[in-house]
Amino acid sequence: MTLADTAAELRRLYAAPELLQLVNVWDVVSARAVAALPETRAIATAGHSIAATFGYPDGEIPADLMLDMVGRIAAAVDVPVTADLDAGYGDPGETVRRAIGLGVAGANIEDRLKPLAESVAVIEAIIAAADAEGVPFALNARTDAFARGKERPRDVNVADAIERGRAFIEAGATSVFVPGNFGEDVVTELVAGIGERRVSLIGFPEIPSPVRLQELGVARVSYGPLTQRVALGALQDLATELQGGGVPPRDIRPLN
């Protein structure tokens, strides 16, 4: 299967009636562990988690280091990989071109609430770069209407997310990623405003269950840094147990 075929399959998964659930990974071994599950249809990287792996704050990891890791992940699994590429590292079109060269089929690129015209130009540059490579790239265009609009009224954030989301879809994005910890009322408004199977969310505590998200017409749910935090919490708990005189559990799965 060519990368163009893989990207087309990823786009199909976004548009399918079934919710696309993506359990985020941050390195090769975590990607292989998730990809080994029969339920896994695609892999999503977590930029926050990869940055933390190398000791960087979220959004501050160098592009070369991020691309090296997502390329290693893409080479290690047989399912489509969509990568979190922050805001594109100064040249989103070139960053996506490089990611495609590494076998990546889709990506998140965030707008950081920059002016709408500037953000739309970024989407257009990414789509043009992917078209030049002959790949129907699955762009999950992220708007930070909620993530960076925490001091604004809820209705302002909803309206901003919808305006930006519509513009991003018009510019060629596959879906619109609206990270935020909100309830079903906001999800319903986002789907109505942006379109069915066009909205992507992160599974924070207030977000409805995957079953309900599918019923509401959401395209995708992922989990960002939460998966790494769970893994690190389990490691810390085990360390506490061992340092307190305990022993490793008997049912450890040899996943590495």
N, C-alpha and C positions, 0 to 999 in steps of 0.2 A: 504494500500500500504506500502510495506517495504521500508527502506531507500535504499536498493539495487535497487528497482524499481524506486524510485525517482531520484537516481543518473543516472540510465540508461535513464530516460526521459530527464534529463538535458543534457546529452551527445547527445541525439537525437536532441534537440533544437539547439545545436551548429552546427550539421551536416546538418540540414534542409536547403532547399533553401531559406527560409525566414530569414532575418536578426534577430538575437536575440537582442532585445533592453532591456537593464536593467537600470531601474531608481534607483540609489543607495539610500540606507537608512542607518540610524545610530542608531536607537533604536526601541523599540517595537511599539510605536505609529506611527512612520513614516513608518515602515514596514506594519502595518495593513492598513494604508491609501493607500499605493501603491497597496498592494495585493487585496484590495477591488475593484480595477478597472478591468473590464472584459478583457481588453487588456493585463493584466499582466500575463506572463507565468512563470516567475521565479523572484526571489529577489536576488539582489547583495548588500552586505554590503560595506560601504566605510570606510577603515581603518583610513584614515585621519580624517574623520568626527567623528568616534567613539572616536579616541584619543582626538580630540578637545572637545567632549562632557564631557570628564573627566579631561580636563585641561592639556593634554599632547601634546607635539609637535608630528607631524607625525612620525611614526616609533619608538616612545619611550614609548608607553603604555605597561605596563606589560602584559605578555601572559595570566595570569589568568583573568585579567580584560577584555581583548579582547574576550577571549573564553566564559566568562560568558555572555557577551552581545550578541555574535553571537548565542549562544545556546538559549538565551531568544527569539531572533528573529525567529530562526528556529522553536521553539515550538509554536510561536504565529500565524504562517501562514500555509496555506495548499499547497503552491507551493514550488518547489525546491529552496533551499537557497545556494548560493555560497558566500563564505566569503573571504574578503581581510585579509590575515594573514601575511602581511609584508614579512619578509625574513624567517619566520618559527621559530623565537625566540630561535635560538641556536640549535634546534633539530627538523627540519622540519617534519621528519617522525613521531615522537612522537606527535608533535603539530597537524598534520592531523589526527592521530589516535584518539586523544582527541576530535577533532572537529567532526569526524564521530560519536563518542559516544554521541554527543550533537545533532545529527540529521542534520548535514551539509553535503550537497551532492557534493560540489565542492569548489574550492578555487583558489585565486591568491597567488602565491609565487614569490617574485622578486629575480633576480640574483644579483642586485647591482653591476653589471659588474665584478663580481669575475671571476677568471680564468675559462675557458670553462669546463675543466674536472671536476673541483670542482662543478660547477653549474649543470652539467649533473648528477653527483653523488647525488645531492640533489633531482633531479627529480626521479631518480631510487629509492631512499629511500622512497619517498612519495608514489610512485606506489606500492612498496613492502608492505608498511604499510597498504594501502587501500586494496590490494589483501588479506592480512592476515585477514582483517575484513570482507571480502566477499562483498565489495562495489566497483562498477565500477566508482570510483571517477572521477569527471570532473575537471581535473587540467588545469587551465588557467595560464600557465607558463609565467611569466613576464620577459622580458628582458629590461634593462635600457639603451639600446644602444643609444637612443635619450635622455632620461631623464637625464642621467649622462654623455652624450657625447656632450654637448652643445658647447664645444670648438673645436670639431672635424669637419672635412668637412662632408657635407651631404652624399656623396657617401661612406665614411668610415662607417658612422652609418648604412646606408642601408645594406651594405655588412655584417657588424657585426650582425645586427638583423637577417638577413637571415641565416647566419651560425649558430648562437645560436638557432634560431627557428627550423631549420631542426634537430639539435641535440636533442632538447627538445622533438620534436614529435617522433623521433626515440626512445627516452628513455621512452615514454609512455604518454606524455602530450596530452590532448585533443585539446588544442589550444595554441596559442602564443600571449601574450598580449604585444603590442608595444606602450606604451604611448608616445605621442608627438604631437605637434601642426604643422602638415604638410599637404600638399595638395594632390590632386588626383594622381600626378605623383609618389609620394612616396608610396601611398597606392597600386597603380598598381604594382609597383616593389615588394613590400612585399608579395602580394598575389601570384604573379608569382613565387617568390623564395621559399616561405614557403608552399603554397598550398591553393586551394580554400576551403572556410569554415574552415580555420585553423587560420586566423588572427583575433585578437581582438584589438579594438581601444578604445580610450576615446574621447568623443564628444567635443573636443576643437573647437574654432571658425574656424580654417582653414580646419578642417576635412570636407569632403563632406557630404551632407545630407544623412540621413538614406536610402532614396530611392536609391540614387546613390551608397552607400556602398553595398547595396544588389546586385545591378547590377554588381558591381566589384568583387563579390565573398567573401566579408568579412563575418566572422561568427558572430561576436558580437560587439556591441557598448555599452559602459556604460558611466557614467558621473562623477564618483569619487566624489570629494568634492564640485562640482559645485551645486548639488542639495541642500545641506545644506546651502551653501552660499546664494542661492536664498531665502531659507526660512528665514535665519537670516536677509537678506536685507529687506524682507517684514515685519519682526518683528520690525526692527529698524525704518522703514518708519512709521509703525503704532504708535510706541512710540513717534516719532517726532510729528505726527498729534495729538495724545492725549495730549501730554505735551504743545502743542500750542493752546489748547482749543477745539480741535475737539472731536468727539464722535466715538465709534466703528461703522463700517458699519452694515447695517441691514441684509445683506445676508451672515452672517457668517455660515459656515457649521459645525455642531457638530461632528467633526471627532475624538474627544477625550472624 
